[in-house]
Structure formats: structure tokens, C-alpha cells
Amino acid sequence: MRFPRLLLCLGVWALCGSAKPTERKERVLREAPLSTREHDDAQSFDYDHDAFLGADEAKSFDQLTPEESKERLGKIVGKIDEDGDGFVTVEELKAWIKFAQKRWIYEDVERQWKGHDLNEDGLVSWEEYKNATYGYIL
């Protein structure tokens, strides 16, 4: 009778000793960085162009000569410089990037809406949504 108790105690002790404490999990999900490489202005300008100009505008800039590109960027800088002092502050640049991102989002929403509004009445019914999203399967 004594041996099974000793065996039971050793088993419980082994389980408690090998148990892993629960990990504390973050409530906020953290996204991985976009890249682990150092940012090199001379090599990785595509990402900068997309953030600064928006994806569609960046594509059109890729087709321009360096002189045309500088001229168009000069016009854009005039729009970014909200206070007209001839300099672009960090706040003005952040506001411009947010504007470019929102513009792309609104254009994409408009494109998606047109794809779902099959009868072009300005409203998307449940039937139109199902047909545009899932096809005529349902």
C-alpha cells in the first residue's frame, strides 16, 4: 500500500515540476515590420513612391523622364506645403500621405460599389451583393 502512494506522489511531483507556466498574451496584435533591411533611399524608392503619391500616381511617375518627374513633384510639393512658407514640415508630409491613402481607399470603394450595383440605381441590394460576391451559385 505504501509503494503505490509513493509512486503517485512521485508522479504528481514530476507533473508539477515539468509544467510550463502560462504565457501572458498581448491583447494587441503587433504586425511584423515590412522589411528587416535598412532603408536605402537609392534602392527602395518604390515603397516611398506608393506611400507618397498613391499607387496609381506612382505608376504614372515610373513612365516619366527624370526632368518631368521633378517638375510634377514640384507641383505636388506646392499642394503639400499648406502654409505656403516654401518648406514641407513633418506634419504637412504626414497629412499628405494620409490624404493619398484615403484617396486610394475612396477610389477603390467607388470601384467596388460599381461592381456590386448591377442595376446602377445607386443602391446595392442583397441579391446584387450575393451575385457580385458569390456569383449565381446561391
N, C-alpha and C positions, 0 to 999 in steps of 0.2 A: 504494500500500500504506500510505503514511503517513496519507493522508486518512481511511480507514476506522478506523484506530486512534484518531485524534484525535476522530472522531465518536463512537466507542464510549466513550472516556474522558469526553467531554462529557456523553453520555447517562447514564453511571453517576454522574457528579458531580451532575447535575441530579436524579436519583432520590434520592441520599443527602441532598442539600440540602433536598428537599421532603418527605422522610419525616417523619411525625409520631411523636413518641416514644409508647411505650405508656403508657396511663393506669393509674395504680395504683388498683385497685378495692378497696373496703372488703369485708371478709369478713362484716360485719354489715349487714343491710338496715335502713335507717332509714325509718320511716314519716313521711309528711308530717304536719305539725300538723293538728289537726282543723279549725282556723279561723285565718285570718290577722288577724281582727278582734280588737280589745281586748275583754276580758271585761267585760261590763256587767251587774252583778247585777240591775238593774231590768228589763233587756230579755231576757236569755238564761237564764232560770231553768229552762227545760225540761230542758236538759242536766244541770244540777245536781240537779234532782229525780230524774231517771233514775239518776244515779250514787249518790245518797244513799239513795233509797228502793227502788230497783229499778223496772223498767219497769211492772209490773202495779200496784204500790202507788202509783206516781206518777200513773197514770191515775185511780185512785180519789180521789187528793187533788185532781185537777183539778175534780171534781164537788162538792167541799165549799165551804161558805162560809168566809170568812177566819177567823171565830171557831172553827169546827170544825177547820179546818186547823191553827190554832195549838194547840188542845187536843190533837190527835193527835200533833203534832210534840213537844209537851211530854212525852207518854208515851214517844215514841221516844227522846228525849234521856235519859230515865231509864235506858233499856236501853243506850245508848251509853256513859254515864258508869260505867265498870266499877268504879272505886274508890270511887264514891259520895261524892265530895267536892263535888258540885254544879257542877263545871266539866268541860267536854269538852276533853281535850288533843288535840294533833295526832295522837298515836299512837292514841288511842281512836277518833278520827274515821277514820283510815286503816283500822283494824281493822274498823270498822263497814261501811265501803264495800266492803272485801274480802268481808265476810260477806254483804252484799247481792248482790254479783256472784256469789259461789259459790252462794247460794241460788237465784238465777235459773238458773244453769247446771244445778244438780241437778234443778230442776223441769223444765227443757227436756229433759234426758236422760230423765227419767221419762216425759215425754210422748212422746218419740221411741221409747222402748222399747215402750210400749203400742201404738204404731202399727206396730211391726215384729213383735211377739209375737202373731201372728194367732190361735193356738190357746190363748192365755192360760195357758201352762204355766210361765211364768217364765223360759223359755229361748228364744233366737232361733236357729232352725236356719238352715242355708244356704238352704234353699228359701224359708223365711219372709222372710229378708233379701232374696233376689232378687225375690220377688214384691212386697214392700213398696217396694223401691227402684226396680225396673225394670218393675214390672207383670208381666203374664203373657206378655211378649214372648219371654223366654228359654225 
